[in-house]
Amino acid sequence: MPGRHVTDHQMRLFMTLKQTHSVPVAAAKAGISQATGYRISSNPILPTQKKSPRSRRRPDPLADIFDAEVVPLLKSSPGLRPVAIFEELLRRHSELNPGIRRTLERRIRAWRAEHGPEQEVIFRQIHTPGKMGLSDFTDMGRLGVTIAGQPLEHRLYHFRLAYSGFEHAHVVLGGESYVALAEGLQNALWSLGGVPQEHRTDSLSAAFKNLARAAQDDLTDRVDALCRHYGMTPSRNTKGVAHENGAIEGPHGHLKRAIEDALLMRGSRDFGDLAAYRRFIDEIVGRINARNAKRIDAERAHLAPLPARRTTDHEEVAVRVTSSGGFLLRKVFYTVPSRLIGHQLRVRLYDDRLELFLGSTFLQALRRGRPTPSGSHGHVVNYHHVIHSLRRKPMALMGLVYRDQLFPRRAFGDMFAALLERTGEKAACRMAVDLLALAHDRGCEAELAAQLEEDLRQRRLPDIRALRALFAPPPDTLPGIDVQLADLSSYDRLLGNTPIAEEAAA
């Protein structure tokens, strides 16, 4: 056809049809003109074979430079980036056009493909059902999740079966540790309902960080003991070789992208509490497992049964409650009821909480604190534990090391700062302690904080008498007590002063 080039396919079709048809018929069926058919018959060379190689249309700017200067750089420093070579060439040759960067990069890429060093080869593996389960941690700080407006620095413990793709994720508030691994792994196995033959982790370098050699050996022994309890063979990939854990390293990215998408569709990255965020993560992981339900069910048939019970997923330490009304553990000071001063407590240390025992008696659970990023001590303080002593010594509030953590809500701290500015230290400490005592006695912490916020907006100082009256229990909630006095003569019989005959006659 005029204006259209004949393709190799048309020419091959024409040559085939010409064996059984005339040239005009074969040309018509091949979609070419009759004249083109006769021309092809006399010169049966494919169109692509007739084209001469395209020659360079402009001078090569790297003709005198690449072999003389670039190749020696590539040979002496194989890891050198093309952009660094480009900047060096511009420095050496000011006449070069900056537009040669892409040409240089393509030339370097082609040279490396032909003459460069050998690269690492990734060998894809055949995964057997029920054989391999993998654990790893991944940082979630970039997602910008907040809890009640406060940034949540956390990681995810991530477990995955290599064959079926079953996944489990557990929010970890601290760093990589045995406690986080043991709790997350056991939750995953009991959720799965079975145990794989082998458990693979990375080198646990983050968990070993800053540990003495004896502590590192102890951590290794504890991880191995955990695997033995479930009948799994522990294994670790080579330190620094992430692709050996590739069956979970890649899914890290898929899971984090799924969480990112879910946060965008949710419209907010803030959660009311940690439990709500954990439910959010569980829902996303559940949807992933639902897509692999058939493979997961098939692999369950190859899993070993669970043991009769879980093993320990915590550390246990002993602490003594000091006269400061608390104890120091892992660079964090925790307050407890003052009646425990002088007692030794057993503490079960979990990733997100502490459980306190006096002997074998459970006392209470505390939120687990962390040292500050600067390395100074952290504080987990409950004003209910110390308010009775602060009432007697209110000026102790002024220099208290954990004063900022003592205030249960921000409004209390802001009001104390306003009181210091306008009334002086003594009056400010007395008023702040009275406010904490009112919140403790009347159980009105949230309501009192709202009232203090209003006072701060109005730039007025709190009226403690008015606040006590405001948060006093209403009169109709007080129980009515009807006291009936006994006849005083009845006490004579108890004392034995009434004759028996008179008592009988009565």
LUMGU-266271 format. One line per field, with one value per residue (C-alpha): residue number from 1; residue in three letters; y, z negated, x negated. Coordinates in Angstrom, 1 decimal, decimal comma. Layout:
<vozas>
resi <- (NUM;...)
resn <- (ala;...)
py <- (Y;...)
pz <- (Z;...)
px <- (X;...)
</vozas>
This chain:
<vozas>
resi <- (1;2;3;4;5;6;7;8;9;10;11;12;13;14;15;16;17;18;19;20;21;22;23;24;25;26;27;28;29;30;31;32;33;34;35;36;37;38;39;40;41;42;43;44;45;46;47;48;49;50;51;52;53;54;55;56;57;58;59;60;61;62;63;64;65;66;67;68;69;70;71;72;73;74;75;76;77;78;79;80;81;82;83;84;85;86;87;88;89;90;91;92;93;94;95;96;97;98;99;100;101;102;103;104;105;106;107;108;109;110;111;112;113;114;115;116;117;118;119;120;121;122;123;124;125;126;127;128;129;130;131;132;133;134;135;136;137;138;139;140;141;142;143;144;145;146;147;148;149;150;151;152;153;154;155;156;157;158;159;160;161;162;163;164;165;166;167;168;169;170;171;172;173;174;175;176;177;178;179;180;181;182;183;184;185;186;187;188;189;190;191;192;193;194;195;196;197;198;199;200;201;202;203;204;205;206;207;208;209;210;211;212;213;214;215;216;217;218;219;220;221;222;223;224;225;226;227;228;229;230;231;232;233;234;235;236;237;238;239;240;241;242;243;244;245;246;247;248;249;250;251;252;253;254;255;256;257;258;259;260;261;262;263;264;265;266;267;268;269;270;271;272;273;274;275;276;277;278;279;280;281;282;283;284;285;286;287;288;289;290;291;292;293;294;295;296;297;298;299;300;301;302;303;304;305;306;307;308;309;310;311;312;313;314;315;316;317;318;319;320;321;322;323;324;325;326;327;328;329;330;331;332;333;334;335;336;337;338;339;340;341;342;343;344;345;346;347;348;349;350;351;352;353;354;355;356;357;358;359;360;361;362;363;364;365;366;367;368;369;370;371;372;373;374;375;376;377;378;379;380;381;382;383;384;385;386;387;388;389;390;391;392;393;394;395;396;397;398;399;400;401;402;403;404;405;406;407;408;409;410;411;412;413;414;415;416;417;418;419;420;421;422;423;424;425;426;427;428;429;430;431;432;433;434;435;436;437;438;439;440;441;442;443;444;445;446;447;448;449;450;451;452;453;454;455;456;457;458;459;460;461;462;463;464;465;466;467;468;469;470;471;472;473;474;475;476;477;478;479;480;481;482;483;484;485;486;487;488;489;490;491;492;493;494;495;496;497;498;499;500;501;502;503;504;505;506)
resn <- (met;pro;gly;arg;his;val;thr;asp;his;gln;met;arg;leu;phe;met;thr;leu;lys;gln;thr;his;ser;val;pro;val;ala;ala;ala;lys;ala;gly;ile;ser;gln;ala;thr;gly;tyr;arg;ile;ser;ser;asn;pro;ile;leu;pro;thr;gln;lys;lys;ser;pro;arg;ser;arg;arg;arg;pro;asp;pro;leu;ala;asp;ile;phe;asp;ala;glu;val;val;pro;leu;leu;lys;ser;ser;pro;gly;leu;arg;pro;val;ala;ile;phe;glu;glu;leu;leu;arg;arg;his;ser;glu;leu;asn;pro;gly;ile;arg;arg;thr;leu;glu;arg;arg;ile;arg;ala;trp;arg;ala;glu;his;gly;pro;glu;gln;glu;val;ile;phe;arg;gln;ile;his;thr;pro;gly;lys;met;gly;leu;ser;asp;phe;thr;asp;met;gly;arg;leu;gly;val;thr;ile;ala;gly;gln;pro;leu;glu;his;arg;leu;tyr;his;phe;arg;leu;ala;tyr;ser;gly;phe;glu;his;ala;his;val;val;leu;gly;gly;glu;ser;tyr;val;ala;leu;ala;glu;gly;leu;gln;asn;ala;leu;trp;ser;leu;gly;gly;val;pro;gln;glu;his;arg;thr;asp;ser;leu;ser;ala;ala;phe;lys;asn;leu;ala;arg;ala;ala;gln;asp;asp;leu;thr;asp;arg;val;asp;ala;leu;cys;arg;his;tyr;gly;met;thr;pro;ser;arg;asn;thr;lys;gly;val;ala;his;glu;asn;gly;ala;ile;glu;gly;pro;his;gly;his;leu;lys;arg;ala;ile;glu;asp;ala;leu;leu;met;arg;gly;ser;arg;asp;phe;gly;asp;leu;ala;ala;tyr;arg;arg;phe;ile;asp;glu;ile;val;gly;arg;ile;asn;ala;arg;asn;ala;lys;arg;ile;asp;ala;glu;arg;ala;his;leu;ala;pro;leu;pro;ala;arg;arg;thr;thr;asp;his;glu;glu;val;ala;val;arg;val;thr;ser;ser;gly;gly;phe;leu;leu;arg;lys;val;phe;tyr;thr;val;pro;ser;arg;leu;ile;gly;his;gln;leu;arg;val;arg;leu;tyr;asp;asp;arg;leu;glu;leu;phe;leu;gly;ser;thr;phe;leu;gln;ala;leu;arg;arg;gly;arg;pro;thr;pro;ser;gly;ser;his;gly;his;val;val;asn;tyr;his;his;val;ile;his;ser;leu;arg;arg;lys;pro;met;ala;leu;met;gly;leu;val;tyr;arg;asp;gln;leu;phe;pro;arg;arg;ala;phe;gly;asp;met;phe;ala;ala;leu;leu;glu;arg;thr;gly;glu;lys;ala;ala;cys;arg;met;ala;val;asp;leu;leu;ala;leu;ala;his;asp;arg;gly;cys;glu;ala;glu;leu;ala;ala;gln;leu;glu;glu;asp;leu;arg;gln;arg;arg;leu;pro;asp;ile;arg;ala;leu;arg;ala;leu;phe;ala;pro;pro;pro;asp;thr;leu;pro;gly;ile;asp;val;gln;leu;ala;asp;leu;ser;ser;tyr;asp;arg;leu;leu;gly;asn;thr;pro;ile;ala;glu;glu;ala;ala;ala)
py <- (0,0;3,6;5,1;1,9;-0,2;-3,9;-5,9;-9,2;-11,0;-9,8;-10,8;-14,3;-14,7;-13,6;-16,0;-18,9;-18,0;-17,6;-21,3;-22,2;-18,9;-16,4;-13,3;-11,0;-13,3;-13,9;-10,2;-9,4;-12,0;-10,7;-7,1;-5,7;-4,3;-6,4;-4,3;-4,9;-8,6;-8,7;-6,7;-9,0;-12,0;-10,7;-9,8;-12,0;-10,3;-9,4;-5,7;-5,7;-7,2;-4,5;-1,7;-0,4;0,2;3,7;5,7;8,4;11,8;13,9;13,6;11,3;13,6;10,7;9,3;10,5;10,3;7,0;4,5;6,8;8,2;6,5;2,8;3,2;4,7;1,8;-0,8;0,8;1,5;-0,9;0,6;4,2;5,7;7,1;10,5;10,8;10,0;12,5;15,3;14,4;14,6;18,0;19,2;17,9;19,1;22,3;22,2;19,1;19,7;18,7;17,0;14,0;12,6;10,1;9,1;8,5;6,4;4,2;3,7;2,8;0,4;-1,3;-1,6;-3,1;-5,7;-6,7;-6,2;-5,5;-7,8;-10,8;-10,0;-11,9;-14,5;-15,2;-18,8;-19,3;-22,1;-24,7;-24,4;-27,5;-27,4;-27,3;-26,9;-23,2;-20,4;-17,1;-14,2;-10,7;-7,1;-4,1;-0,4;1,4;5,0;6,4;5,7;8,6;6,7;8,5;7,3;10,0;12,6;11,3;9,8;6,1;4,9;1,2;-1,9;-4,8;-8,4;-10,3;-14,1;-15,8;-19,4;-19,7;-22,1;-20,8;-17,2;-17,3;-14,0;-12,7;-9,2;-8,0;-4,4;-4,0;-0,9;-1,4;-2,7;-6,2;-8,4;-12,0;-10,9;-9,4;-12,4;-14,9;-13,2;-12,6;-16,0;-17,8;-15,7;-16,6;-20,3;-20,5;-18,4;-20,8;-23,9;-25,8;-25,7;-25,8;-27,9;-25,0;-21,5;-19,0;-15,6;-13,1;-12,8;-10,8;-8,2;-5,5;-7,7;-8,4;-4,7;-3,4;-6,8;-8,4;-11,8;-13,7;-12,0;-12,7;-16,4;-16,4;-14,8;-17,3;-20,2;-18,8;-18,5;-22,1;-23,3;-21,6;-23,4;-26,7;-26,3;-26,2;-28,9;-26,5;-26,5;-22,9;-21,5;-18,0;-16,4;-15,0;-11,6;-8,8;-11,0;-10,0;-12,1;-15,3;-14,2;-13,2;-15,1;-12,5;-9,4;-8,9;-9,4;-6,7;-4,1;-5,6;-5,5;-1,9;-0,7;-2,4;-0,6;2,7;2,3;1,4;4,5;6,7;5,2;5,5;9,3;9,5;8,1;8,7;6,0;6,3;3,8;1,1;-1,6;0,1;0,3;-3,4;-4,4;-2,3;-4,3;-7,6;-6,7;-6,0;-9,2;-11,1;-9,9;-11,0;-14,5;-14,7;-14,4;-17,3;-19,4;-22,4;-22,7;-22,1;-24,9;-27,2;-26,4;-26,9;-30,6;-30,8;-28,8;-30,5;-30,2;-27,5;-28,4;-28,6;-25,1;-21,9;-21,3;-18,1;-15,0;-12,6;-11,9;-12,2;-9,9;-9,0;-5,4;-3,7;-0,8;2,1;4,9;7,0;5,0;3,0;1,0;1,4;-1,1;-0,8;2,9;3,6;4,6;3,2;4,3;1,8;2,1;3,3;0,4;-1,7;0,3;-2,1;-5,1;-7,2;-7,7;-10,2;-8,4;-10,1;-7,9;-7,9;-5,7;-3,3;-3,9;-5,0;-7,5;-7,1;-10,0;-10,0;-13,6;-15,5;-12,9;-10,7;-7,0;-5,0;-4,3;-1,2;0,3;-0,3;2,8;3,4;5,6;8,9;9,1;11,0;8,0;9,7;7,9;7,5;7,7;5,9;7,7;7,5;10,4;8,2;6,4;9,6;12,1;11,3;12,3;15,3;16,6;16,8;18,1;20,1;22,0;18,7;19,2;22,1;20,1;16,7;14,8;13,3;16,4;16,7;13,0;13,3;15,4;13,0;15,4;18,4;20,8;20,1;20,9;24,0;25,3;24,7;26,7;29,6;29,4;29,7;32,7;34,6;33,4;32,2;28,8;28,1;29,0;27,3;24,0;24,1;24,7;22,1;19,5;20,4;20,0;16,5;15,6;16,7;14,5;11,6;11,9;12,6;10,6;13,6;13,7;14,3;16,7;18,7;18,9;20,3;22,9;23,9;24,2;26,7;28,6;28,8;30,1;32,8;33,5;33,1;31,1;28,1;28,6;25,4;25,9;26,3;23,3;21,2;22,3;21,6;18,1;17,2;14,3;15,6;15,5;13,1;10,5;10,3;7,4;8,2;6,7;6,3;5,8;4,2;4,5;1,6;2,0;2,6;0,3;-2,6;-2,1;-2,9;-6,4;-6,8;-5,5;-7,9;-5,1;-6,3;-9,1;-12,3;-12,3;-8,8;-9,9;-12,9;-10,9;-8,5)
pz <- (0,0;0,7;-2,2;-4,2;-4,6;-3,9;-7,1;-7,4;-8,3;-5,1;-3,0;-4,5;-4,1;-0,4;0,3;-1,2;0,7;4,0;4,0;4,6;6,0;8,7;7,7;7,9;5,6;3,2;3,0;2,3;-0,5;-2,0;-2,0;0,5;4,0;7,1;8,1;4,7;5,1;8,4;6,9;3,9;6,2;8,0;4,7;1,8;-1,0;-4,2;-4,7;-8,0;-6,3;-3,7;-6,3;-6,8;-10,4;-11,7;-11,9;-14,4;-13,4;-15,6;-17,1;-20,1;-23,1;-25,0;-22,1;-23,5;-27,2;-27,9;-27,3;-28,5;-31,7;-32,6;-32,1;-34,5;-37,1;-36,7;-37,0;-40,0;-41,9;-40,8;-43,3;-42,0;-41,1;-37,5;-38,9;-40,7;-37,4;-35,6;-38,1;-37,9;-34,1;-34,2;-36,6;-34,4;-31,1;-31,4;-27,7;-28,2;-27,9;-31,1;-28,9;-28,4;-31,8;-30,4;-27,6;-30,2;-32,4;-29,5;-28,4;-32,0;-32,3;-29,0;-30,0;-33,4;-31,8;-29,5;-31,7;-35,2;-38,3;-39,0;-41,0;-43,8;-42,5;-44,4;-44,3;-44,6;-46,9;-46,9;-50,1;-51,7;-53,5;-57,3;-57,2;-57,6;-59,8;-59,9;-62,4;-62,1;-63,3;-61,2;-62,2;-61,8;-62,8;-59,3;-59,3;-61,8;-63,9;-67,1;-70,2;-71,7;-69,8;-71,0;-68,5;-68,8;-68,4;-67,7;-65,7;-64,4;-65,2;-62,0;-61,6;-58,3;-57,0;-53,9;-52,0;-52,5;-53,4;-56,8;-58,6;-62,1;-63,4;-66,9;-67,9;-69,9;-71,9;-72,8;-70,7;-69,5;-72,6;-73,7;-75,4;-72,2;-70,2;-72,7;-73,0;-69,3;-68,2;-70,7;-69,8;-66,1;-66,7;-68,9;-66,3;-63,6;-65,6;-64,7;-64,7;-61,7;-61,7;-61,6;-63,0;-61,1;-62,5;-61,5;-63,7;-66,4;-66,3;-67,6;-70,6;-71,4;-71,2;-74,3;-76,0;-77,6;-76,3;-79,1;-78,5;-74,7;-75,4;-77,8;-75,2;-72,6;-75,1;-75,9;-72,2;-71,7;-74,7;-73,4;-70,1;-71,9;-73,9;-70,6;-68,9;-66,3;-65,0;-65,5;-62,6;-61,8;-58,6;-58,1;-59,7;-57,2;-54,4;-54,4;-51,3;-53,3;-55,2;-51,9;-52,6;-55,2;-54,2;-51,1;-52,8;-55,3;-52,5;-51,4;-54,9;-55,5;-52,2;-53,1;-56,5;-54,8;-52,3;-55,2;-57,1;-54,1;-53,5;-57,3;-57,0;-60,3;-61,8;-65,4;-67,6;-70,9;-72,6;-71,9;-71,9;-69,0;-66,9;-67,6;-66,4;-63,3;-62,6;-63,3;-60,8;-58,0;-58,7;-58,8;-55,3;-54,0;-55,5;-54,1;-50,6;-51,3;-53,1;-50,8;-51,0;-54,8;-55,3;-53,2;-55,2;-58,5;-57,8;-57,8;-61,0;-64,3;-67,1;-69,8;-73,2;-76,2;-77,3;-76,4;-77,9;-79,5;-77,3;-80,0;-82,0;-85,8;-88,0;-91,7;-92,9;-96,3;-96,9;-98,3;-100,6;-97,5;-97,1;-94,1;-92,4;-89,6;-86,7;-83,4;-83,9;-84,6;-88,0;-88,9;-91,8;-93,8;-96,9;-99,8;-102,0;-99,9;-100,9;-102,1;-100,5;-97,7;-94,7;-91,8;-88,5;-85,3;-82,5;-79,3;-76,3;-77,2;-80,9;-84,3;-86,5;-90,2;-92,7;-96,5;-97,0;-94,9;-95,3;-92,3;-93,2;-90,0;-86,5;-85,5;-82,1;-81,0;-80,6;-78,5;-79,1;-77,3;-73,8;-75,5;-77,8;-81,0;-83,4;-82,6;-85,0;-85,3;-88,1;-89,6;-91,8;-93,7;-95,2;-96,7;-97,2;-100,9;-101,6;-99,3;-101,4;-104,4;-102,4;-99,4;-98,9;-97,9;-94,6;-93,6;-93,1;-92,5;-89,9;-88,3;-88,8;-85,1;-85,0;-88,3;-86,7;-85,2;-82,5;-80,7;-82,3;-85,8;-84,6;-82,7;-85,8;-88,0;-85,6;-85,7;-89,5;-89,7;-87,5;-89,4;-93,0;-93,9;-94,7;-98,1;-97,1;-93,7;-95,3;-97,9;-95,2;-92,9;-95,6;-96,6;-93,0;-92,9;-96,2;-95,0;-91,9;-94,1;-96,7;-94,4;-91,4;-89,1;-87,3;-83,8;-84,8;-87,0;-84,1;-81,8;-84,5;-84,8;-81,0;-81,1;-83,9;-81,8;-78,9;-81,1;-82,6;-86,2;-89,1;-90,4;-93,4;-95,5;-97,7;-94,7;-93,1;-96,2;-96,3;-92,5;-92,7;-96,1;-95,9;-95,5;-98,6;-97,1;-96,6;-100,3;-102,1;-104,7;-108,0;-110,6;-114,1;-116,7;-120,3;-122,6;-126,0;-128,6;-131,1;-128,9;-129,8;-133,5;-132,6;-131,0;-134,1;-136,3;-138,4;-137,8;-140,1;-138,3;-139,7;-138,4;-135,0;-135,0;-135,9;-133,2)
px <- (0,0;-1,3;-3,0;-3,3;-6,4;-6,3;-7,0;-8,9;-5,7;-4,0;-6,9;-7,1;-3,3;-3,6;-6,4;-4,4;-1,2;-3,2;-4,0;-0,3;1,1;0,3;-1,6;1,5;3,5;0,7;0,0;3,7;3,8;0,6;1,9;-0,6;-0,3;-0,8;-3,8;-5,4;-4,7;-6,6;-9,5;-9,7;-9,8;-12,8;-14,6;-13,5;-15,5;-13,6;-13,1;-14,9;-18,0;-18,1;-18,5;-22,0;-23,1;-22,3;-25,5;-26,3;-24,9;-27,1;-30,6;-31,1;-31,9;-33,5;-35,5;-38,9;-37,9;-36,1;-38,9;-41,6;-40,1;-36,8;-37,8;-40,8;-38,5;-36,1;-38,9;-40,5;-37,3;-34,5;-32,0;-32,4;-29,0;-28,5;-27,5;-30,8;-32,7;-30,5;-31,4;-35,1;-35,0;-33,4;-36,1;-38,8;-37,3;-35,4;-34,4;-32,2;-28,5;-26,6;-24,1;-26,4;-25,5;-22,9;-25,3;-28,0;-25,7;-24,6;-28,2;-29,3;-26,4;-27,3;-31,0;-30,2;-27,9;-30,7;-33,8;-32,6;-33,0;-30,8;-27,6;-25,9;-23,5;-20,3;-19,3;-15,5;-14,5;-11,8;-9,8;-8,3;-5,0;-5,4;-9,2;-10,2;-8,9;-10,7;-10,8;-12,1;-11,5;-10,8;-10,7;-7,4;-8,5;-8,1;-4,3;-3,7;-1,2;-0,1;1,8;4,0;2,0;-1,4;-3,9;-4,2;-7,8;-7,4;-8,4;-6,5;-7,5;-6,7;-6,3;-5,7;-5,5;-7,7;-5,4;-1,9;-2,6;-0,7;-1,6;-1,4;-2,3;-2,7;-3,3;-6,6;-7,1;-10,7;-13,6;-14,4;-14,6;-14,0;-10,8;-9,4;-10,5;-9,1;-5,8;-5,3;-6,4;-4,2;-1,2;-1,9;-2,1;1,0;2,9;1,7;2,5;-0,7;-4,5;-6,9;-10,0;-12,5;-12,5;-14,7;-15,8;-18,4;-21,6;-19,6;-22,4;-20,0;-19,0;-22,7;-23,6;-25,5;-25,3;-28,3;-29,5;-27,9;-24,6;-24,8;-25,3;-22,4;-20,1;-21,2;-20,5;-17,0;-16,1;-17,3;-15,3;-12,2;-12,5;-13,2;-9,9;-8,0;-10,1;-11,6;-15,1;-16,6;-18,6;-20,0;-21,1;-24,5;-25,0;-24,6;-23,2;-19,5;-18,5;-19,1;-15,9;-14,3;-11,0;-10,2;-12,4;-10,3;-6,9;-8,1;-7,7;-4,3;-2,9;-4,1;-2,6;0,7;0,7;-0,2;2,7;5,1;4,0;4,6;8,1;8,8;8,1;6,3;3,1;4,2;5,7;7,5;5,3;2,7;5,3;7,2;4,0;3,2;6,7;6,1;2,9;4,6;7,4;4,9;2,9;6,1;7,1;3,7;4,1;7,6;6,2;3,8;6,4;6,2;2,4;2,5;5,0;3,0;-0,2;1,5;1,8;-2,0;-2,6;-3,6;-1,1;-1,4;-2,8;-0,5;-1,2;-3,1;-6,5;-7,7;-7,6;-9,0;-12,0;-11,9;-13,9;-13,9;-13,8;-13,6;-11,2;-13,3;-12,3;-11,6;-8,4;-9,5;-12,2;-14,7;-14,7;-16,5;-17,1;-13,4;-12,0;-8,6;-6,4;-4,3;-2,1;-4,3;-3,2;-5,6;-8,7;-11,4;-9,8;-11,5;-9,2;-9,4;-8,9;-7,8;-9,2;-7,2;-7,6;-4,8;-4,1;-5,5;-3,7;-4,5;-4,4;-5,0;-6,0;-3,5;-0,8;-0,1;0,0;0,5;-0,6;-2,5;-3,1;-6,7;-8,8;-11,8;-14,9;-14,9;-16,7;-19,5;-20,1;-18,9;-16,5;-12,8;-10,0;-6,6;-4,9;-1,4;-0,4;2,0;-1,0;-2,6;0,2;0,5;-3,1;-2,9;-0,1;-2,4;-5,4;-4,0;-7,3;-8,9;-7,1;-9,4;-12,6;-11,1;-13,1;-9,9;-7,7;-6,7;-5,7;-3,7;-1,0;1,6;2,7;1,2;3,6;2,2;-1,4;-0,3;1,6;-1,4;-3,6;-1,0;-0,9;-4,7;-4,7;-1,9;-2,0;-5,5;-6,9;-5,3;-1,7;-2,1;-3,3;-0,5;2,2;0,8;0,8;4,4;5,5;3,9;5,4;8,8;8,5;7,4;10,1;13,0;12,0;12,5;9,2;10,6;13,3;10,9;8,4;11,2;12,0;8,3;8,1;11,0;9,3;6,1;8,0;9,6;6,2;7,5;6,2;8,2;10,5;9,8;12,9;15,2;13,6;14,2;17,8;18,2;16,8;18,4;20,8;24,5;26,6;29,1;26,4;25,5;27,2;29,9;29,2;32,0;30,5;32,9;31,7;32,3;34,1;31,4;33,1;32,3;28,6;29,5;30,2;26,9;25,2;27,1;28,8;32,3;33,6;34,5;38,1;38,7;37,3;39,5;42,6;41,8)
</vozas>
